[in-house]
Amino acid sequence: MADGEWSSEEARAFAPGHVTGLFAPVTPGNDVRAWGSVGLGIVLNKGARVRARARRGSGSSLQVHSPTLSCGLSITEKAVRGLWDSAPYPGSIDVEIVHELPVARGLGMSAAGTLAASLAVAKLLHLPESAAVVAAHTAEVEGHGGLGGVPAILGGGVEVRRTAGIPPFGKVERTPFGMPVLVACLPQPLESPPLLGDAHFLAQVTRAAQDLLEAVPLPPVPTDSLMQLSSRFTERLSLATPPLKEGLDLLRHRGIVAAQAMLGNTLFTIGYEPEVTRELEAKGFTLYQLRGGSSGAALVTG
């Protein structure tokens, strides 16, 4: 094959988005695989799709880009570069990420894009999927993109992170969940890295979550429990911006239990009500009518 010609080597992967309703940080010891968070959330049916292509040759480069995103992808780049450094041959890799949901809105798009990209690149380099999981989780945690997004989306449904981290450390319980999920985002992003790098904020999160985590039931987790615990955590943490609080109050006044998607300028609830969605749109929210996702991140074949 001539230098500069794309080989037939291509890999595709998908990783779902995710909303966290309740969490507490856990960063024990020196092994980043055991870092992350305990808590609960919902895996979504939309997420990030990746196509990675490899070409062999005398040159060497790595490109990570997204037609759906104008800002940088430093966390994803770190993850795939760690894998690419072990490439068995000289050449280049091009990684394209399409985000199906907005980034920096508490919908787990950083973790989804990073994990999907890592899975695809690992496939091209003939590395095990476990290497991709480690690379994505390490980049997410060290880059303060998230604290548990990768283990949460290794499967589907309502997930409860009983023990932080990825295998063999983390323990995640799952309840199948395919119900409608309404996500309402405000245009102003709430950036995770400054918050997740703030020890004072993380201590505040731990205090707000402590007894709520003890109340999380064993699977199957009832939808009422999921939303009530998430709503109480939202109130305790008091992270919602005034416009987001207006949206939450609107739903609560109508008897709808809603919560903030951590950590984003976004709310979520179960089910759709046309009149309520129109009122949220009038307040400047962009709405996404989603469903619970039935499966986790995986390579895409065919």
VOVOZA-337401 format. One record per residue (C-alpha): residue number from 0; residue in three letters; x, y, z. Coordinates in pm, whole numbers, plus 50000, padded with zeros to 5 digits. Example, Ala and Ser with C-alpha at 12.3 -4.5 7.8 and 13.67 -1.06 7.14 Angstrom:
<sites>
<site num="0" residuo="ALA" c1="51230" c2="49550" c3="50780"/>
<site num="1" residuo="SER" c1="51367" c2="49894" c3="50714"/>
</sites>
This chain:
<sites>
<site num="0" residuo="MET" c1="50000" c2="50000" c3="50000"/>
<site num="1" residuo="ALA" c1="50140" c2="50341" c3="49906"/>
<site num="2" residuo="ASP" c1="50219" c2="50593" c3="50177"/>
<site num="3" residuo="GLY" c1="49936" c2="50838" c3="50231"/>
<site num="4" residuo="GLU" c1="49666" c2="50601" c3="50108"/>
<site num="5" residuo="TRP" c1="49395" c2="50514" c3="50357"/>
<site num="6" residuo="SER" c1="49400" c2="50144" c3="50433"/>
<site num="7" residuo="SER" c1="49085" c2="49940" c3="50465"/>
<site num="8" residuo="GLU" c1="49135" c2="49945" c3="50841"/>
<site num="9" residuo="GLU" c1="48840" c2="50122" c3="50995"/>
<site num="10" residuo="ALA" c1="48659" c2="50081" c3="51324"/>
<site num="11" residuo="ARG" c1="48335" c2="50228" c3="51450"/>
<site num="12" residuo="ALA" c1="48197" c2="50250" c3="51802"/>
<site num="13" residuo="PHE" c1="47903" c2="50394" c3="51992"/>
<site num="14" residuo="ALA" c1="47880" c2="50498" c3="52356"/>
<site num="15" residuo="PRO" c1="47557" c2="50621" c3="52517"/>
<site num="16" residuo="GLY" c1="47498" c2="50943" c3="52699"/>
<site num="17" residuo="HIS" c1="47401" c2="50943" c3="53063"/>
<site num="18" residuo="VAL" c1="47239" c2="51163" c3="53327"/>
<site num="19" residuo="THR" c1="47360" c2="51151" c3="53687"/>
<site num="20" residuo="GLY" c1="47099" c2="51229" c3="53950"/>
<site num="21" residuo="LEU" c1="47306" c2="51159" c3="54263"/>
<site num="22" residuo="PHE" c1="47678" c2="51114" c3="54321"/>
<site num="23" residuo="ALA" c1="47964" c2="51144" c3="54566"/>
<site num="24" residuo="PRO" c1="48334" c2="51151" c3="54470"/>
<site num="25" residuo="VAL" c1="48570" c2="50868" c3="54563"/>
<site num="26" residuo="THR" c1="48946" c2="50904" c3="54502"/>
<site num="27" residuo="PRO" c1="49127" c2="50645" c3="54717"/>
<site num="28" residuo="GLY" c1="49493" c2="50551" c3="54687"/>
<site num="29" residuo="ASN" c1="49713" c2="50585" c3="54381"/>
<site num="30" residuo="ASP" c1="49533" c2="50357" c3="54137"/>
<site num="31" residuo="VAL" c1="49316" c2="50573" c3="53914"/>
<site num="32" residuo="ARG" c1="49112" c2="50267" c3="53814"/>
<site num="33" residuo="ALA" c1="48957" c2="50280" c3="54162"/>
<site num="34" residuo="TRP" c1="48876" c2="50651" c3="54141"/>
<site num="35" residuo="GLY" c1="48541" c2="50790" c3="54039"/>
<site num="36" residuo="SER" c1="48212" c2="50818" c3="54221"/>
<site num="37" residuo="VAL" c1="47928" c2="50630" c3="54378"/>
<site num="38" residuo="GLY" c1="47574" c2="50727" c3="54287"/>
<site num="39" residuo="LEU" c1="47298" c2="50662" c3="54039"/>
<site num="40" residuo="GLY" c1="47175" c2="50775" c3="53700"/>
<site num="41" residuo="ILE" c1="47013" c2="50678" c3="53371"/>
<site num="42" residuo="VAL" c1="47192" c2="50556" c3="53059"/>
<site num="43" residuo="LEU" c1="47037" c2="50721" c3="52750"/>
<site num="44" residuo="ASN" c1="46957" c2="50589" c3="52404"/>
<site num="45" residuo="LYS" c1="47163" c2="50860" c3="52229"/>
<site num="46" residuo="GLY" c1="47529" c2="50937" c3="52272"/>
<site num="47" residuo="ALA" c1="47847" c2="50962" c3="52067"/>
<site num="48" residuo="ARG" c1="47935" c2="50780" c3="51745"/>
<site num="49" residuo="VAL" c1="48294" c2="50740" c3="51633"/>
<site num="50" residuo="ARG" c1="48469" c2="50636" c3="51313"/>
<site num="51" residuo="ALA" c1="48843" c2="50577" c3="51338"/>
<site num="52" residuo="ARG" c1="49063" c2="50508" c3="51036"/>
<site num="53" residuo="ALA" c1="49425" c2="50400" c3="51023"/>
<site num="54" residuo="ARG" c1="49679" c2="50440" c3="50745"/>
<site num="55" residuo="ARG" c1="50026" c2="50301" c3="50742"/>
<site num="56" residuo="GLY" c1="50327" c2="50488" c3="50614"/>
<site num="57" residuo="SER" c1="50642" c2="50670" c3="50708"/>
<site num="58" residuo="GLY" c1="50453" c2="50965" c3="50856"/>
<site num="59" residuo="SER" c1="50298" c2="50967" c3="51200"/>
<site num="60" residuo="SER" c1="50002" c2="51171" c3="51320"/>
<site num="61" residuo="LEU" c1="49690" c2="51152" c3="51531"/>
<site num="62" residuo="GLN" c1="49382" c2="51363" c3="51458"/>
<site num="63" residuo="VAL" c1="49071" c2="51379" c3="51677"/>
<site num="64" residuo="HIS" c1="48791" c2="51600" c3="51550"/>
<site num="65" residuo="SER" c1="48416" c2="51646" c3="51555"/>
<site num="66" residuo="PRO" c1="48185" c2="51809" c3="51299"/>
<site num="67" residuo="THR" c1="47935" c2="51868" c3="51581"/>
<site num="68" residuo="LEU" c1="48170" c2="52046" c3="51821"/>
<site num="69" residuo="SER" c1="48370" c2="52366" c3="51789"/>
<site num="70" residuo="CYS" c1="48563" c2="52345" c3="52119"/>
<site num="71" residuo="GLY" c1="48862" c2="52126" c3="52196"/>
<site num="72" residuo="LEU" c1="48863" c2="51754" c3="52268"/>
<site num="73" residuo="SER" c1="49162" c2="51744" c3="52502"/>
<site num="74" residuo="ILE" c1="49031" c2="51463" c3="52724"/>
<site num="75" residuo="THR" c1="48951" c2="51239" c3="52428"/>
<site num="76" residuo="GLU" c1="49284" c2="51323" c3="52266"/>
<site num="77" residuo="LYS" c1="49469" c2="51222" c3="52583"/>
<site num="78" residuo="ALA" c1="49291" c2="50888" c3="52598"/>
<site num="79" residuo="VAL" c1="49348" c2="50788" c3="52236"/>
<site num="80" residuo="ARG" c1="49705" c2="50920" c3="52230"/>
<site num="81" residuo="GLY" c1="49792" c2="50687" c3="52516"/>
<site num="82" residuo="LEU" c1="49663" c2="50396" c3="52307"/>
<site num="83" residuo="TRP" c1="49818" c2="50521" c3="51984"/>
<site num="84" residuo="ASP" c1="50163" c2="50543" c3="52144"/>
<site num="85" residuo="SER" c1="50159" c2="50163" c3="52155"/>
<site num="86" residuo="ALA" c1="50085" c2="50131" c3="51780"/>
<site num="87" residuo="PRO" c1="50262" c2="49827" c3="51633"/>
<site num="88" residuo="TYR" c1="50341" c2="50009" c3="51307"/>
<site num="89" residuo="PRO" c1="50425" c2="50363" c3="51192"/>
<site num="90" residuo="GLY" c1="50137" c2="50557" c3="51049"/>
<site num="91" residuo="SER" c1="49845" c2="50782" c3="51126"/>
<site num="92" residuo="ILE" c1="49503" c2="50758" c3="51283"/>
<site num="93" residuo="ASP" c1="49206" c2="50986" c3="51216"/>
<site num="94" residuo="VAL" c1="48921" c2="50984" c3="51470"/>
<site num="95" residuo="GLU" c1="48589" c2="51151" c3="51394"/>
<site num="96" residuo="ILE" c1="48333" c2="51192" c3="51674"/>
<site num="97" residuo="VAL" c1="47967" c2="51281" c3="51619"/>
<site num="98" residuo="HIS" c1="47790" c2="51387" c3="51936"/>
<site num="99" residuo="GLU" c1="47416" c2="51325" c3="51924"/>
<site num="100" residuo="LEU" c1="47355" c2="51540" c3="52233"/>
<site num="101" residuo="PRO" c1="47506" c2="51873" c3="52344"/>
<site num="102" residuo="VAL" c1="47842" c2="51878" c3="52521"/>
<site num="103" residuo="ALA" c1="47898" c2="52034" c3="52866"/>
<site num="104" residuo="ARG" c1="47531" c2="52000" c3="52961"/>
<site num="105" residuo="GLY" c1="47552" c2="51712" c3="53209"/>
<site num="106" residuo="LEU" c1="47465" c2="51446" c3="52951"/>
<site num="107" residuo="GLY" c1="47788" c2="51249" c3="52970"/>
<site num="108" residuo="MET" c1="47908" c2="51344" c3="52624"/>
<site num="109" residuo="SER" c1="48272" c2="51376" c3="52728"/>
<site num="110" residuo="ALA" c1="48274" c2="51021" c3="52864"/>
<site num="111" residuo="ALA" c1="48073" c2="50890" c3="52568"/>
<site num="112" residuo="GLY" c1="48299" c2="51043" c3="52304"/>
<site num="113" residuo="THR" c1="48615" c2="50944" c3="52488"/>
<site num="114" residuo="LEU" c1="48508" c2="50583" c3="52547"/>
<site num="115" residuo="ALA" c1="48376" c2="50533" c3="52193"/>
<site num="116" residuo="ALA" c1="48696" c2="50680" c3="52047"/>
<site num="117" residuo="SER" c1="48911" c2="50463" c3="52272"/>
<site num="118" residuo="LEU" c1="48721" c2="50147" c3="52175"/>
<site num="119" residuo="ALA" c1="48758" c2="50221" c3="51805"/>
<site num="120" residuo="VAL" c1="49128" c2="50304" c3="51827"/>
<site num="121" residuo="ALA" c1="49197" c2="49999" c3="52043"/>
<site num="122" residuo="LYS" c1="49030" c2="49786" c3="51776"/>
<site num="123" residuo="LEU" c1="49256" c2="49929" c3="51505"/>
<site num="124" residuo="LEU" c1="49564" c2="49866" c3="51718"/>
<site num="125" residuo="HIS" c1="49456" c2="49512" c3="51814"/>
<site num="126" residuo="LEU" c1="49442" c2="49607" c3="52183"/>
<site num="127" residuo="PRO" c1="49187" c2="49457" c3="52424"/>
<site num="128" residuo="GLU" c1="48871" c2="49651" c3="52505"/>
<site num="129" residuo="SER" c1="48987" c2="49666" c3="52867"/>
<site num="130" residuo="ALA" c1="49277" c2="49888" c3="52754"/>
<site num="131" residuo="ALA" c1="49028" c2="50128" c3="52596"/>
<site num="132" residuo="VAL" c1="48821" c2="50140" c3="52917"/>
<site num="133" residuo="VAL" c1="49129" c2="50216" c3="53127"/>
<site num="134" residuo="ALA" c1="49246" c2="50486" c3="52885"/>
<site num="135" residuo="ALA" c1="48906" c2="50656" c3="52871"/>
<site num="136" residuo="HIS" c1="48844" c2="50641" c3="53246"/>
<site num="137" residuo="THR" c1="49193" c2="50768" c3="53330"/>
<site num="138" residuo="ALA" c1="49165" c2="51062" c3="53090"/>
<site num="139" residuo="GLU" c1="48816" c2="51151" c3="53221"/>
<site num="140" residuo="VAL" c1="48911" c2="51143" c3="53588"/>
<site num="141" residuo="GLU" c1="49250" c2="51311" c3="53557"/>
<site num="142" residuo="GLY" c1="49110" c2="51574" c3="53319"/>
<site num="143" residuo="HIS" c1="48812" c2="51643" c3="53551"/>
<site num="144" residuo="GLY" c1="48570" c2="51569" c3="53270"/>
<site num="145" residuo="GLY" c1="48368" c2="51340" c3="53495"/>
<site num="146" residuo="LEU" c1="48379" c2="51113" c3="53798"/>
<site num="147" residuo="GLY" c1="48217" c2="50790" c3="53697"/>
<site num="148" residuo="GLY" c1="48084" c2="50844" c3="53347"/>
<site num="149" residuo="VAL" c1="48285" c2="50561" c3="53192"/>
<site num="150" residuo="PRO" c1="48179" c2="50281" c3="53430"/>
<site num="151" residuo="ALA" c1="47820" c2="50409" c3="53415"/>
<site num="152" residuo="ILE" c1="47799" c2="50361" c3="53038"/>
<site num="153" residuo="LEU" c1="47962" c2="50020" c3="53017"/>
<site num="154" residuo="GLY" c1="47604" c2="49888" c3="53036"/>
<site num="155" residuo="GLY" c1="47250" c2="50021" c3="53005"/>
<site num="156" residuo="GLY" c1="46947" c2="50098" c3="53217"/>
<site num="157" residuo="VAL" c1="46928" c2="50272" c3="53553"/>
<site num="158" residuo="GLU" c1="47274" c2="50230" c3="53700"/>
<site num="159" residuo="VAL" c1="47379" c2="50238" c3="54064"/>
<site num="160" residuo="ARG" c1="47752" c2="50273" c3="54127"/>
<site num="161" residuo="ARG" c1="47794" c2="50098" c3="54460"/>
<site num="162" residuo="THR" c1="48173" c2="50099" c3="54441"/>
<site num="163" residuo="ALA" c1="48372" c2="50358" c3="54247"/>
<site num="164" residuo="GLY" c1="48596" c2="50288" c3="53951"/>
<site num="165" residuo="ILE" c1="48618" c2="50054" c3="53657"/>
<site num="166" residuo="PRO" c1="48668" c2="49675" c3="53664"/>
<site num="167" residuo="PRO" c1="48812" c2="49510" c3="53863"/>
<site num="168" residuo="PHE" c1="48740" c2="49778" c3="54126"/>
<site num="169" residuo="GLY" c1="48402" c2="49927" c3="54042"/>
<site num="170" residuo="LYS" c1="48070" c2="49762" c3="54111"/>
<site num="171" residuo="VAL" c1="47765" c2="49878" c3="53913"/>
<site num="172" residuo="GLU" c1="47412" c2="49745" c3="53958"/>
<site num="173" residuo="ARG" c1="47168" c2="49784" c3="53669"/>
<site num="174" residuo="THR" c1="46792" c2="49792" c3="53631"/>
<site num="175" residuo="PRO" c1="46649" c2="49764" c3="53276"/>
<site num="176" residuo="PHE" c1="46487" c2="50094" c3="53185"/>
<site num="177" residuo="GLY" c1="46331" c2="50192" c3="52852"/>
<site num="178" residuo="MET" c1="46092" c2="50466" c3="52961"/>
<site num="179" residuo="PRO" c1="46080" c2="50814" c3="52803"/>
<site num="180" residuo="VAL" c1="46323" c2="51065" c3="52952"/>
<site num="181" residuo="LEU" c1="46275" c2="51437" c3="52896"/>
<site num="182" residuo="VAL" c1="46598" c2="51638" c3="52905"/>
<site num="183" residuo="ALA" c1="46580" c2="52017" c3="52898"/>
<site num="184" residuo="CYS" c1="46904" c2="52215" c3="52846"/>
<site num="185" residuo="LEU" c1="46973" c2="52583" c3="52887"/>
<site num="186" residuo="PRO" c1="47213" c2="52744" c3="52637"/>
<site num="187" residuo="GLN" c1="47477" c2="52843" c3="52893"/>
<site num="188" residuo="PRO" c1="47710" c2="52548" c3="52966"/>
<site num="189" residuo="LEU" c1="47816" c2="52452" c3="53315"/>
<site num="190" residuo="GLU" c1="48178" c2="52341" c3="53280"/>
<site num="191" residuo="SER" c1="48269" c2="52035" c3="53487"/>
<site num="192" residuo="PRO" c1="48651" c2="52066" c3="53515"/>
<site num="193" residuo="PRO" c1="48658" c2="52373" c3="53745"/>
<site num="194" residuo="LEU" c1="48402" c2="52213" c3="53978"/>
<site num="195" residuo="LEU" c1="48554" c2="51865" c3="53981"/>
<site num="196" residuo="GLY" c1="48896" c2="52015" c3="54050"/>
<site num="197" residuo="ASP" c1="48766" c2="52209" c3="54353"/>
<site num="198" residuo="ALA" c1="48819" c2="52019" c3="54680"/>
<site num="199" residuo="HIS" c1="48574" c2="52245" c3="54866"/>
<site num="200" residuo="PHE" c1="48299" c2="52172" c3="54614"/>
<site num="201" residuo="LEU" c1="48364" c2="51798" c3="54625"/>
<site num="202" residuo="ALA" c1="48338" c2="51802" c3="55005"/>
<site num="203" residuo="GLN" c1="48005" c2="51983" c3="54970"/>
<site num="204" residuo="VAL" c1="47885" c2="51714" c3="54729"/>
<site num="205" residuo="THR" c1="47983" c2="51438" c3="54972"/>
<site num="206" residuo="ARG" c1="47788" c2="51600" c3="55256"/>
<site num="207" residuo="ALA" c1="47480" c2="51648" c3="55038"/>
<site num="208" residuo="ALA" c1="47485" c2="51288" c3="54914"/>
<site num="209" residuo="GLN" c1="47572" c2="51089" c3="55224"/>
<site num="210" residuo="ASP" c1="47239" c2="50970" c3="55364"/>
<site num="211" residuo="LEU" c1="47074" c2="50973" c3="55019"/>
<site num="212" residuo="LEU" c1="47323" c2="50716" c3="54897"/>
<site num="213" residuo="GLU" c1="47231" c2="50493" c3="55190"/>
<site num="214" residuo="ALA" c1="46867" c2="50511" c3="55076"/>
<site num="215" residuo="VAL" c1="46933" c2="50387" c3="54721"/>
<site num="216" residuo="PRO" c1="46746" c2="50053" c3="54696"/>
<site num="217" residuo="LEU" c1="46879" c2="49730" c3="54554"/>
<site num="218" residuo="PRO" c1="46777" c2="49656" c3="54195"/>
<site num="219" residuo="PRO" c1="46531" c2="49674" c3="54046"/>
<site num="220" residuo="VAL" c1="46537" c2="50043" c3="54136"/>
<site num="221" residuo="PRO" c1="46185" c2="50193" c3="54119"/>
<site num="222" residuo="THR" c1="46150" c2="50500" c3="53901"/>
<site num="223" residuo="ASP" c1="45993" c2="50690" c3="54191"/>
<site num="224" residuo="SER" c1="46299" c2="50625" c3="54409"/>
<site num="225" residuo="LEU" c1="46536" c2="50730" c3="54131"/>
<site num="226" residuo="MET" c1="46364" c2="51064" c3="54077"/>
<site num="227" residuo="GLN" c1="46290" c2="51142" c3="54443"/>
<site num="228" residuo="LEU" c1="46651" c2="51084" c3="54549"/>
<site num="229" residuo="SER" c1="46781" c2="51285" c3="54251"/>
<site num="230" residuo="SER" c1="46541" c2="51571" c3="54327"/>
<site num="231" residuo="ARG" c1="46644" c2="51584" c3="54693"/>
<site num="232" residuo="PHE" c1="47010" c2="51587" c3="54593"/>
<site num="233" residuo="THR" c1="46945" c2="51877" c3="54354"/>
<site num="234" residuo="GLU" c1="46784" c2="52076" c3="54635"/>
<site num="235" residuo="ARG" c1="47062" c2="52005" c3="54883"/>
<site num="236" residuo="LEU" c1="47350" c2="52079" c3="54649"/>
<site num="237" residuo="SER" c1="47195" c2="52411" c3="54535"/>
<site num="238" residuo="LEU" c1="47400" c2="52413" c3="54216"/>
<site num="239" residuo="ALA" c1="47109" c2="52507" c3="53987"/>
<site num="240" residuo="THR" c1="47133" c2="52847" c3="53820"/>
<site num="241" residuo="PRO" c1="46830" c2="53078" c3="53860"/>
<site num="242" residuo="PRO" c1="46693" c2="52995" c3="53510"/>
<site num="243" residuo="LEU" c1="46735" c2="52623" c3="53576"/>
<site num="244" residuo="LYS" c1="46564" c2="52657" c3="53912"/>
<site num="245" residuo="GLU" c1="46272" c2="52828" c3="53735"/>
<site num="246" residuo="GLY" c1="46235" c2="52525" c3="53510"/>
<site num="247" residuo="LEU" c1="46253" c2="52284" c3="53802"/>
<site num="248" residuo="ASP" c1="45995" c2="52486" c3="53994"/>
<site num="249" residuo="LEU" c1="45763" c2="52492" c3="53692"/>
<site num="250" residuo="LEU" c1="45762" c2="52113" c3="53681"/>
<site num="251" residuo="ARG" c1="45725" c2="52070" c3="54055"/>
<site num="252" residuo="HIS" c1="45428" c2="52305" c3="54066"/>
<site num="253" residuo="ARG" c1="45263" c2="52067" c3="53818"/>
<site num="254" residuo="GLY" c1="45338" c2="51769" c3="54038"/>
<site num="255" residuo="ILE" c1="45626" c2="51645" c3="53820"/>
<site num="256" residuo="VAL" c1="45940" c2="51529" c3="53997"/>
<site num="257" residuo="ALA" c1="46249" c2="51661" c3="53819"/>
<site num="258" residuo="ALA" c1="46617" c2="51697" c3="53897"/>
<site num="259" residuo="GLN" c1="46933" c2="51863" c3="53773"/>
<site num="260" residuo="ALA" c1="47157" c2="51652" c3="53549"/>
<site num="261" residuo="MET" c1="47491" c2="51656" c3="53727"/>
<site num="262" residuo="LEU" c1="47692" c2="51853" c3="53640"/>
<site num="263" residuo="GLY" c1="47501" c2="52058" c3="53385"/>
<site num="264" residuo="ASN" c1="47269" c2="52350" c3="53330"/>
<site num="265" residuo="THR" c1="47008" c2="52088" c3="53248"/>
<site num="266" residuo="LEU" c1="46707" c2="51922" c3="53408"/>
<site num="267" residuo="PHE" c1="46559" c2="51580" c3="53349"/>
<site num="268" residuo="THR" c1="46238" c2="51399" c3="53431"/>
<site num="269" residuo="ILE" c1="46055" c2="51084" c3="53329"/>
<site num="270" residuo="GLY" c1="45789" c2="51112" c3="53058"/>
<site num="271" residuo="TYR" c1="45672" c2="51388" c3="52825"/>
<site num="272" residuo="GLU" c1="45378" c2="51626" c3="52868"/>
<site num="273" residuo="PRO" c1="45319" c2="51849" c3="52563"/>
<site num="274" residuo="GLU" c1="45187" c2="52148" c3="52759"/>
<site num="275" residuo="VAL" c1="45482" c2="52140" c3="52999"/>
<site num="276" residuo="THR" c1="45736" c2="52103" c3="52720"/>
<site num="277" residuo="ARG" c1="45594" c2="52410" c3="52548"/>
<site num="278" residuo="GLU" c1="45630" c2="52609" c3="52870"/>
<site num="279" residuo="LEU" c1="45991" c2="52498" c3="52911"/>
<site num="280" residuo="GLU" c1="46069" c2="52597" c3="52553"/>
<site num="281" residuo="ALA" c1="45915" c2="52939" c3="52621"/>
<site num="282" residuo="LYS" c1="46165" c2="52978" c3="52908"/>
<site num="283" residuo="GLY" c1="46460" c2="52917" c3="52675"/>
<site num="284" residuo="PHE" c1="46515" c2="52545" c3="52724"/>
<site num="285" residuo="THR" c1="46609" c2="52317" c3="52436"/>
<site num="286" residuo="LEU" c1="46428" c2="51987" c3="52477"/>
<site num="287" residuo="TYR" c1="46539" c2="51634" c3="52395"/>
<site num="288" residuo="GLN" c1="46283" c2="51357" c3="52406"/>
<site num="289" residuo="LEU" c1="46493" c2="51051" c3="52479"/>
<site num="290" residuo="ARG" c1="46456" c2="50704" c3="52623"/>
<site num="291" residuo="GLY" c1="46653" c2="50491" c3="52861"/>
<site num="292" residuo="GLY" c1="46930" c2="50305" c3="52681"/>
<site num="293" residuo="SER" c1="46929" c2="49926" c3="52690"/>
<site num="294" residuo="SER" c1="47299" c2="49867" c3="52633"/>
<site num="295" residuo="GLY" c1="47639" c2="50019" c3="52696"/>
<site num="296" residuo="ALA" c1="47935" c2="50126" c3="52485"/>
<site num="297" residuo="ALA" c1="48040" c2="49885" c3="52212"/>
<site num="298" residuo="LEU" c1="48204" c2="49850" c3="51874"/>
<site num="299" residuo="VAL" c1="47966" c2="49885" c3="51580"/>
<site num="300" residuo="THR" c1="47979" c2="49622" c3="51309"/>
<site num="301" residuo="GLY" c1="47825" c2="49613" c3="50965"/>
</sites>
